[in-house]
């Protein structure tokens, strides 16, 4: 019978095999508007959180584990 295969244990120091898929989308006008609004809002929220955490980091307050600014060590 064909049972489930067990995944092999990954030895220390080795990364799992990575796969990438590339695809292309051709949205219509209403979908394009939706994508632009969605990504615009997402970018705004990300930047607000990044700014808040940068202010906390600058004031030497305890880091809350949120998004770390690129310049923070």
Backbone as JSON Lines, residues from 0, in Angstrom:
{"i":0,"aa":"X","n":[0.83,-1.18,0.0],"ca":[0.0,0.0,0.0],"c":[0.87,1.24,0.0]}
{"i":1,"aa":"X","n":[0.4,2.26,-0.62],"ca":[1.17,3.49,-0.69],"c":[0.9,4.38,0.51]}
{"i":2,"aa":"X","n":[1.77,4.32,1.49],"ca":[1.62,5.14,2.68],"c":[2.23,6.52,2.47]}
{"i":3,"aa":"X","n":[2.09,7.33,3.49],"ca":[2.68,8.66,3.41],"c":[4.18,8.56,3.6]}
{"i":4,"aa":"X","n":[4.89,9.32,2.81],"ca":[6.34,9.35,2.95],"c":[6.71,10.28,4.08]}
{"i":5,"aa":"X","n":[7.72,9.87,4.83],"ca":[8.22,10.72,5.9],"c":[9.25,11.68,5.33]}
{"i":6,"aa":"X","n":[9.21,12.9,5.81],"ca":[10.22,13.86,5.4],"c":[11.52,13.53,6.11]}
{"i":7,"aa":"X","n":[12.61,13.64,5.38],"ca":[13.92,13.38,5.97],"c":[14.28,14.54,6.89]}
{"i":8,"aa":"X","n":[14.95,14.22,7.98],"ca":[15.4,15.26,8.9],"c":[16.49,16.09,8.22]}
{"i":9,"aa":"X","n":[16.45,17.38,8.4],"ca":[17.43,18.27,7.81],"c":[18.61,18.38,8.77]}
{"i":10,"aa":"X","n":[19.81,17.99,8.31],"ca":[20.98,18.08,9.2],"c":[21.28,19.53,9.56]}
{"i":11,"aa":"X","n":[21.91,19.73,10.71],"ca":[22.31,21.07,11.12],"c":[23.21,21.69,10.08]}
{"i":12,"aa":"X","n":[22.99,22.98,9.8],"ca":[23.82,23.69,8.84],"c":[23.3,23.65,7.42]}
{"i":13,"aa":"X","n":[22.24,22.91,7.17],"ca":[21.68,22.83,5.82],"c":[20.32,23.52,5.78]}
{"i":14,"aa":"X","n":[20.08,24.2,4.7],"ca":[18.8,24.88,4.52],"c":[17.86,23.97,3.72]}
{"i":15,"aa":"X","n":[16.57,24.06,3.95],"ca":[15.64,23.26,3.15],"c":[15.65,23.71,1.7]}
{"i":16,"aa":"X","n":[15.26,22.82,0.83],"ca":[15.21,23.15,-0.6],"c":[14.15,24.22,-0.82]}
{"i":17,"aa":"X","n":[14.53,25.26,-1.54],"ca":[13.61,26.36,-1.79],"c":[13.15,26.29,-3.25]}
{"i":18,"aa":"X","n":[11.88,26.55,-3.47],"ca":[11.33,26.58,-4.82],"c":[10.68,27.94,-5.03]}
{"i":19,"aa":"X","n":[10.72,28.39,-6.24],"ca":[10.1,29.66,-6.59],"c":[9.2,29.46,-7.79]}
{"i":20,"aa":"X","n":[8.1,30.16,-7.79],"ca":[7.18,30.14,-8.91],"c":[7.02,31.56,-9.42]}
{"i":21,"aa":"X","n":[7.01,31.72,-10.7],"ca":[6.83,33.03,-11.29],"c":[5.54,32.99,-12.11]}
{"i":22,"aa":"X","n":[4.74,33.99,-11.94],"ca":[3.51,34.07,-12.72],"c":[3.22,35.52,-13.05]}
{"i":23,"aa":"X","n":[2.36,35.71,-13.98],"ca":[2.01,37.06,-14.43],"c":[0.49,37.18,-14.4]}
{"i":24,"aa":"X","n":[0.0,38.28,-13.89],"ca":[-1.43,38.54,-13.83],"c":[-1.76,39.71,-14.76]}
{"i":25,"aa":"X","n":[-2.9,39.65,-15.37],"ca":[-3.38,40.7,-16.25],"c":[-4.73,41.2,-15.73]}
{"i":26,"aa":"X","n":[-4.69,42.06,-14.69],"ca":[-5.95,42.51,-14.09],"c":[-6.69,43.49,-14.99]}
{"i":27,"aa":"X","n":[-8.01,43.48,-14.86],"ca":[-8.8,44.48,-15.59],"c":[-8.76,45.79,-14.8]}
{"i":28,"aa":"X","n":[-9.43,46.8,-15.27],"ca":[-9.35,48.13,-14.67],"c":[-9.83,48.16,-13.22]}
{"i":29,"aa":"X","n":[-10.94,47.5,-12.92],"ca":[-11.46,47.52,-11.55],"c":[-10.54,46.73,-10.6]}
{"i":30,"aa":"X","n":[-9.97,45.63,-11.07],"ca":[-9.04,44.87,-10.25],"c":[-7.77,45.67,-9.99]}
{"i":31,"aa":"X","n":[-7.3,46.38,-11.0],"ca":[-6.1,47.19,-10.86],"c":[-6.31,48.29,-9.81]}
{"i":32,"aa":"X","n":[-7.48,48.9,-9.83],"ca":[-7.82,49.92,-8.83],"c":[-7.82,49.3,-7.43]}
{"i":33,"aa":"X","n":[-8.41,48.13,-7.29],"ca":[-8.44,47.44,-6.0],"c":[-7.03,47.11,-5.52]}
{"i":34,"aa":"X","n":[-6.17,46.61,-6.41],"ca":[-4.79,46.31,-6.04],"c":[-4.05,47.56,-5.58]}
{"i":35,"aa":"X","n":[-4.22,48.64,-6.29],"ca":[-3.53,49.88,-5.92],"c":[-3.98,50.39,-4.57]}
{"i":36,"aa":"X","n":[-5.28,50.34,-4.29],"ca":[-5.8,50.77,-2.99],"c":[-5.29,49.86,-1.88]}
{"i":37,"aa":"X","n":[-5.32,48.57,-2.12],"ca":[-4.9,47.6,-1.11],"c":[-3.42,47.77,-0.78]}
{"i":38,"aa":"X","n":[-2.57,47.83,-1.8],"ca":[-1.13,47.96,-1.55],"c":[-0.79,49.33,-0.97]}
{"i":39,"aa":"X","n":[-1.54,50.35,-1.34],"ca":[-1.33,51.68,-0.76],"c":[-1.63,51.69,0.73]}
{"i":40,"aa":"X","n":[-2.73,51.07,1.13],"ca":[-3.09,50.99,2.55],"c":[-2.08,50.15,3.32]}
{"i":41,"aa":"X","n":[-1.66,49.05,2.73],"ca":[-0.68,48.18,3.38],"c":[0.63,48.91,3.61]}
{"i":42,"aa":"X","n":[1.07,49.64,2.61],"ca":[2.32,50.41,2.72],"c":[2.19,51.48,3.79]}
{"i":43,"aa":"X","n":[1.04,52.14,3.87],"ca":[0.81,53.18,4.86],"c":[0.89,52.61,6.28]}
{"i":44,"aa":"X","n":[0.22,51.49,6.52],"ca":[0.22,50.87,7.84],"c":[1.63,50.42,8.21]}
{"i":45,"aa":"X","n":[2.34,49.79,7.28],"ca":[3.71,49.35,7.53],"c":[4.59,50.53,7.93]}
{"i":46,"aa":"X","n":[4.5,51.62,7.19],"ca":[5.32,52.78,7.48],"c":[4.96,53.42,8.82]}
{"i":47,"aa":"X","n":[3.69,53.43,9.19],"ca":[3.29,53.95,10.5],"c":[3.87,53.11,11.64]}
{"i":48,"aa":"X","n":[3.79,51.8,11.51],"ca":[4.35,50.91,12.53],"c":[5.86,51.06,12.59]}
{"i":49,"aa":"X","n":[6.5,51.15,11.45],"ca":[7.95,51.32,11.39],"c":[8.36,52.62,12.08]}
{"i":50,"aa":"X","n":[7.61,53.69,11.84],"ca":[7.91,54.97,12.47],"c":[7.72,54.93,13.97]}
{"i":51,"aa":"X","n":[6.65,54.29,14.43],"ca":[6.41,54.16,15.87],"c":[7.54,53.39,16.54]}
{"i":52,"aa":"X","n":[7.96,52.29,15.93],"ca":[9.04,51.49,16.51],"c":[10.37,52.22,16.46]}
{"i":53,"aa":"X","n":[10.59,53.02,15.43],"ca":[11.83,53.79,15.35],"c":[11.87,54.84,16.46]}
{"i":54,"aa":"X","n":[10.72,55.43,16.77],"ca":[10.65,56.41,17.86],"c":[10.93,55.73,19.2]}
{"i":55,"aa":"X","n":[10.34,54.54,19.41],"ca":[10.58,53.81,20.65],"c":[12.05,53.45,20.77]}
{"i":56,"aa":"X","n":[12.64,53.02,19.68],"ca":[14.04,52.62,19.7],"c":[14.93,53.83,19.98]}
{"i":57,"aa":"X","n":[14.57,54.97,19.44],"ca":[15.34,56.19,19.66],"c":[15.26,56.68,21.09]}
{"i":58,"aa":"X","n":[14.16,56.39,21.78],"ca":[13.97,56.84,23.16],"c":[14.49,55.81,24.16]}
{"i":59,"aa":"X","n":[15.13,54.75,23.69],"ca":[15.67,53.67,24.52],"c":[14.58,52.98,25.34]}
{"i":60,"aa":"X","n":[13.36,52.97,24.83],"ca":[12.3,52.24,25.51],"c":[12.46,50.76,25.16]}
{"i":61,"aa":"X","n":[11.79,49.93,25.92],"ca":[11.88,48.5,25.67],"c":[11.26,48.18,24.31]}
{"i":62,"aa":"X","n":[11.95,47.36,23.54],"ca":[11.47,47.0,22.2],"c":[10.28,46.07,22.34]}
{"i":63,"aa":"X","n":[9.19,46.33,21.6],"ca":[7.98,45.52,21.74],"c":[7.96,44.32,20.8]}
{"i":64,"aa":"X","n":[9.04,44.09,20.09],"ca":[9.11,42.92,19.21],"c":[8.41,43.12,17.9]}
{"i":65,"aa":"X","n":[8.05,44.34,17.56],"ca":[7.38,44.62,16.29],"c":[8.36,44.66,15.15]}
{"i":66,"aa":"X","n":[8.0,45.34,14.12],"ca":[8.84,45.44,12.93],"c":[10.07,46.26,13.27]}
{"i":67,"aa":"X","n":[11.22,45.71,12.99],"ca":[12.47,46.36,13.33],"c":[12.94,47.23,12.17]}
{"i":68,"aa":"X","n":[13.27,48.5,12.44],"ca":[13.79,49.34,11.37],"c":[15.09,48.78,10.82]}
{"i":69,"aa":"X","n":[15.38,49.04,9.57],"ca":[16.56,48.46,8.92],"c":[17.86,48.91,9.59]}
{"i":70,"aa":"X","n":[17.88,50.11,10.17],"ca":[19.1,50.62,10.75],"c":[19.33,50.16,12.19]}
{"i":71,"aa":"X","n":[18.34,49.51,12.77],"ca":[18.49,49.06,14.17],"c":[19.28,47.76,14.19]}
{"i":72,"aa":"X","n":[20.24,47.67,15.05],"ca":[21.13,46.51,15.1],"c":[20.55,45.37,15.74]}
